[in-house]
Amino acid sequence: MPPKTSSPKKKGVDFEQSLSTLESLVTRMEQGDMTLEESLQAFEAGIALTRECQTRLAAAEQQVNKLIEQQGNISLEPFHADEGDA
């Protein structure tokens, strides 16, 4: 039961860790020195990490949309990361 209690606090860190792990897997696979079995395992892990990251990003987008709605905007606008940089 303690993992359930600590999981909400770790979501941001878990996303960053998942992304870092995914980047490491890609780098290792691109080097070409893995066996076929290692490559398949890395590919499976990469797919799982990609899905996990996509799920977390979708949840974050929904949370941003909800925050926009709470600020009194009449229409709900999707979050676009590149607009925040300008």
PyMOL CGO cylinders between C-alpha atoms (Angstrom):
from pymol import cmd
from pymol.cgo import CYLINDER

trace = [
    CYLINDER, 0.00, 0.00, 0.00, 2.86, 2.54, 0.51, 0.3, 1, 1, 1, 1, 1, 1,
    CYLINDER, 2.86, 2.54, 0.51, 3.55, 2.66, -3.28, 0.3, 1, 1, 1, 1, 1, 1,
    CYLINDER, 3.55, 2.66, -3.28, 0.01, 3.97, -3.85, 0.3, 1, 1, 1, 1, 1, 1,
    CYLINDER, 0.01, 3.97, -3.85, 0.54, 6.71, -1.29, 0.3, 1, 1, 1, 1, 1, 1,
    CYLINDER, 0.54, 6.71, -1.29, 3.83, 7.87, -2.80, 0.3, 1, 1, 1, 1, 1, 1,
    CYLINDER, 3.83, 7.87, -2.80, 2.91, 7.50, -6.51, 0.3, 1, 1, 1, 1, 1, 1,
    CYLINDER, 2.91, 7.50, -6.51, 1.14, 10.90, -6.93, 0.3, 1, 1, 1, 1, 1, 1,
    CYLINDER, 1.14, 10.90, -6.93, 4.23, 12.71, -5.66, 0.3, 1, 1, 1, 1, 1, 1,
    CYLINDER, 4.23, 12.71, -5.66, 6.53, 10.80, -8.02, 0.3, 1, 1, 1, 1, 1, 1,
    CYLINDER, 6.53, 10.80, -8.02, 4.58, 11.20, -11.30, 0.3, 1, 1, 1, 1, 1, 1,
    CYLINDER, 4.58, 11.20, -11.30, 6.72, 14.09, -12.60, 0.3, 1, 1, 1, 1, 1, 1,
    CYLINDER, 6.72, 14.09, -12.60, 9.92, 12.36, -11.61, 0.3, 1, 1, 1, 1, 1, 1,
    CYLINDER, 9.92, 12.36, -11.61, 8.72, 9.07, -13.06, 0.3, 1, 1, 1, 1, 1, 1,
    CYLINDER, 8.72, 9.07, -13.06, 7.99, 10.75, -16.40, 0.3, 1, 1, 1, 1, 1, 1,
    CYLINDER, 7.99, 10.75, -16.40, 11.48, 12.25, -16.52, 0.3, 1, 1, 1, 1, 1, 1,
    CYLINDER, 11.48, 12.25, -16.52, 13.03, 8.93, -15.49, 0.3, 1, 1, 1, 1, 1, 1,
    CYLINDER, 13.03, 8.93, -15.49, 10.97, 7.07, -18.10, 0.3, 1, 1, 1, 1, 1, 1,
    CYLINDER, 10.97, 7.07, -18.10, 12.03, 9.50, -20.80, 0.3, 1, 1, 1, 1, 1, 1,
    CYLINDER, 12.03, 9.50, -20.80, 15.67, 9.26, -19.77, 0.3, 1, 1, 1, 1, 1, 1,
    CYLINDER, 15.67, 9.26, -19.77, 15.50, 5.47, -19.76, 0.3, 1, 1, 1, 1, 1, 1,
    CYLINDER, 15.50, 5.47, -19.76, 13.88, 5.51, -23.20, 0.3, 1, 1, 1, 1, 1, 1,
    CYLINDER, 13.88, 5.51, -23.20, 16.62, 7.78, -24.55, 0.3, 1, 1, 1, 1, 1, 1,
    CYLINDER, 16.62, 7.78, -24.55, 19.28, 5.45, -23.12, 0.3, 1, 1, 1, 1, 1, 1,
    CYLINDER, 19.28, 5.45, -23.12, 17.62, 2.44, -24.75, 0.3, 1, 1, 1, 1, 1, 1,
    CYLINDER, 17.62, 2.44, -24.75, 17.53, 4.18, -28.12, 0.3, 1, 1, 1, 1, 1, 1,
    CYLINDER, 17.53, 4.18, -28.12, 21.19, 5.15, -27.82, 0.3, 1, 1, 1, 1, 1, 1,
    CYLINDER, 21.19, 5.15, -27.82, 22.21, 1.59, -26.94, 0.3, 1, 1, 1, 1, 1, 1,
    CYLINDER, 22.21, 1.59, -26.94, 20.18, 0.15, -29.81, 0.3, 1, 1, 1, 1, 1, 1,
    CYLINDER, 20.18, 0.15, -29.81, 21.64, 2.64, -32.28, 0.3, 1, 1, 1, 1, 1, 1,
    CYLINDER, 21.64, 2.64, -32.28, 25.15, 1.58, -31.33, 0.3, 1, 1, 1, 1, 1, 1,
    CYLINDER, 25.15, 1.58, -31.33, 24.39, -1.85, -32.78, 0.3, 1, 1, 1, 1, 1, 1,
    CYLINDER, 24.39, -1.85, -32.78, 26.39, -3.87, -30.26, 0.3, 1, 1, 1, 1, 1, 1,
    CYLINDER, 26.39, -3.87, -30.26, 23.41, -5.63, -28.67, 0.3, 1, 1, 1, 1, 1, 1,
    CYLINDER, 23.41, -5.63, -28.67, 22.47, -9.20, -29.38, 0.3, 1, 1, 1, 1, 1, 1,
    CYLINDER, 22.47, -9.20, -29.38, 19.17, -9.91, -31.12, 0.3, 1, 1, 1, 1, 1, 1,
    CYLINDER, 19.17, -9.91, -31.12, 17.60, -10.99, -27.83, 0.3, 1, 1, 1, 1, 1, 1,
    CYLINDER, 17.60, -10.99, -27.83, 18.84, -7.85, -26.05, 0.3, 1, 1, 1, 1, 1, 1,
    CYLINDER, 18.84, -7.85, -26.05, 17.55, -5.71, -28.91, 0.3, 1, 1, 1, 1, 1, 1,
    CYLINDER, 17.55, -5.71, -28.91, 14.12, -7.31, -28.75, 0.3, 1, 1, 1, 1, 1, 1,
    CYLINDER, 14.12, -7.31, -28.75, 13.95, -6.83, -24.98, 0.3, 1, 1, 1, 1, 1, 1,
    CYLINDER, 13.95, -6.83, -24.98, 15.07, -3.21, -25.34, 0.3, 1, 1, 1, 1, 1, 1,
    CYLINDER, 15.07, -3.21, -25.34, 12.48, -2.64, -28.07, 0.3, 1, 1, 1, 1, 1, 1,
    CYLINDER, 12.48, -2.64, -28.07, 9.72, -4.09, -25.87, 0.3, 1, 1, 1, 1, 1, 1,
    CYLINDER, 9.72, -4.09, -25.87, 10.81, -1.94, -22.95, 0.3, 1, 1, 1, 1, 1, 1,
    CYLINDER, 10.81, -1.94, -22.95, 10.95, 1.09, -25.23, 0.3, 1, 1, 1, 1, 1, 1,
    CYLINDER, 10.95, 1.09, -25.23, 7.43, 0.53, -26.49, 0.3, 1, 1, 1, 1, 1, 1,
    CYLINDER, 7.43, 0.53, -26.49, 6.15, 0.21, -22.91, 0.3, 1, 1, 1, 1, 1, 1,
    CYLINDER, 6.15, 0.21, -22.91, 7.98, 3.39, -21.87, 0.3, 1, 1, 1, 1, 1, 1,
    CYLINDER, 7.98, 3.39, -21.87, 6.66, 5.26, -24.90, 0.3, 1, 1, 1, 1, 1, 1,
    CYLINDER, 6.66, 5.26, -24.90, 3.08, 4.30, -24.08, 0.3, 1, 1, 1, 1, 1, 1,
    CYLINDER, 3.08, 4.30, -24.08, 3.57, 5.25, -20.45, 0.3, 1, 1, 1, 1, 1, 1,
    CYLINDER, 3.57, 5.25, -20.45, 4.98, 8.66, -21.40, 0.3, 1, 1, 1, 1, 1, 1,
    CYLINDER, 4.98, 8.66, -21.40, 2.17, 9.28, -23.90, 0.3, 1, 1, 1, 1, 1, 1,
    CYLINDER, 2.17, 9.28, -23.90, -0.43, 8.44, -21.24, 0.3, 1, 1, 1, 1, 1, 1,
    CYLINDER, -0.43, 8.44, -21.24, 1.16, 10.83, -18.77, 0.3, 1, 1, 1, 1, 1, 1,
    CYLINDER, 1.16, 10.83, -18.77, 1.39, 13.59, -21.37, 0.3, 1, 1, 1, 1, 1, 1,
    CYLINDER, 1.39, 13.59, -21.37, -2.29, 13.14, -22.25, 0.3, 1, 1, 1, 1, 1, 1,
    CYLINDER, -2.29, 13.14, -22.25, -3.20, 13.35, -18.56, 0.3, 1, 1, 1, 1, 1, 1,
    CYLINDER, -3.20, 13.35, -18.56, -1.12, 16.51, -18.19, 0.3, 1, 1, 1, 1, 1, 1,
    CYLINDER, -1.12, 16.51, -18.19, -2.86, 18.06, -21.21, 0.3, 1, 1, 1, 1, 1, 1,
    CYLINDER, -2.86, 18.06, -21.21, -6.25, 17.30, -19.68, 0.3, 1, 1, 1, 1, 1, 1,
    CYLINDER, -6.25, 17.30, -19.68, -5.13, 18.91, -16.43, 0.3, 1, 1, 1, 1, 1, 1,
    CYLINDER, -5.13, 18.91, -16.43, -3.97, 22.04, -18.30, 0.3, 1, 1, 1, 1, 1, 1,
    CYLINDER, -3.97, 22.04, -18.30, -7.30, 22.21, -20.14, 0.3, 1, 1, 1, 1, 1, 1,
    CYLINDER, -7.30, 22.21, -20.14, -9.11, 21.90, -16.83, 0.3, 1, 1, 1, 1, 1, 1,
    CYLINDER, -9.11, 21.90, -16.83, -7.02, 24.71, -15.33, 0.3, 1, 1, 1, 1, 1, 1,
    CYLINDER, -7.02, 24.71, -15.33, -7.80, 26.95, -18.31, 0.3, 1, 1, 1, 1, 1, 1,
    CYLINDER, -7.80, 26.95, -18.31, -11.51, 26.26, -17.82, 0.3, 1, 1, 1, 1, 1, 1,
    CYLINDER, -11.51, 26.26, -17.82, -11.27, 27.11, -14.12, 0.3, 1, 1, 1, 1, 1, 1,
    CYLINDER, -11.27, 27.11, -14.12, -9.80, 30.52, -14.96, 0.3, 1, 1, 1, 1, 1, 1,
    CYLINDER, -9.80, 30.52, -14.96, -13.11, 31.53, -16.52, 0.3, 1, 1, 1, 1, 1, 1,
    CYLINDER, -13.11, 31.53, -16.52, -12.42, 31.08, -20.23, 0.3, 1, 1, 1, 1, 1, 1,
    CYLINDER, -12.42, 31.08, -20.23, -15.61, 30.60, -22.21, 0.3, 1, 1, 1, 1, 1, 1,
    CYLINDER, -15.61, 30.60, -22.21, -14.10, 28.06, -24.60, 0.3, 1, 1, 1, 1, 1, 1,
    CYLINDER, -14.10, 28.06, -24.60, -11.64, 25.34, -23.80, 0.3, 1, 1, 1, 1, 1, 1,
    CYLINDER, -11.64, 25.34, -23.80, -8.43, 25.64, -25.81, 0.3, 1, 1, 1, 1, 1, 1,
    CYLINDER, -8.43, 25.64, -25.81, -5.92, 22.79, -26.17, 0.3, 1, 1, 1, 1, 1, 1,
    CYLINDER, -5.92, 22.79, -26.17, -2.47, 23.30, -24.74, 0.3, 1, 1, 1, 1, 1, 1,
    CYLINDER, -2.47, 23.30, -24.74, 0.32, 23.85, -27.29, 0.3, 1, 1, 1, 1, 1, 1,
    CYLINDER, 0.32, 23.85, -27.29, 3.85, 23.83, -25.86, 0.3, 1, 1, 1, 1, 1, 1,
    CYLINDER, 3.85, 23.83, -25.86, 5.29, 26.07, -28.60, 0.3, 1, 1, 1, 1, 1, 1,
    CYLINDER, 5.29, 26.07, -28.60, 2.83, 28.89, -27.79, 0.3, 1, 1, 1, 1, 1, 1,
    CYLINDER, 2.83, 28.89, -27.79, 4.15, 29.17, -24.24, 0.3, 1, 1, 1, 1, 1, 1,
    CYLINDER, 4.15, 29.17, -24.24, 7.67, 29.93, -25.49, 0.3, 1, 1, 1, 1, 1, 1,
    CYLINDER, 7.67, 29.93, -25.49, 6.72, 33.04, -27.46, 0.3, 1, 1, 1, 1, 1, 1,
]
cmd.load_cgo(trace, "trace")
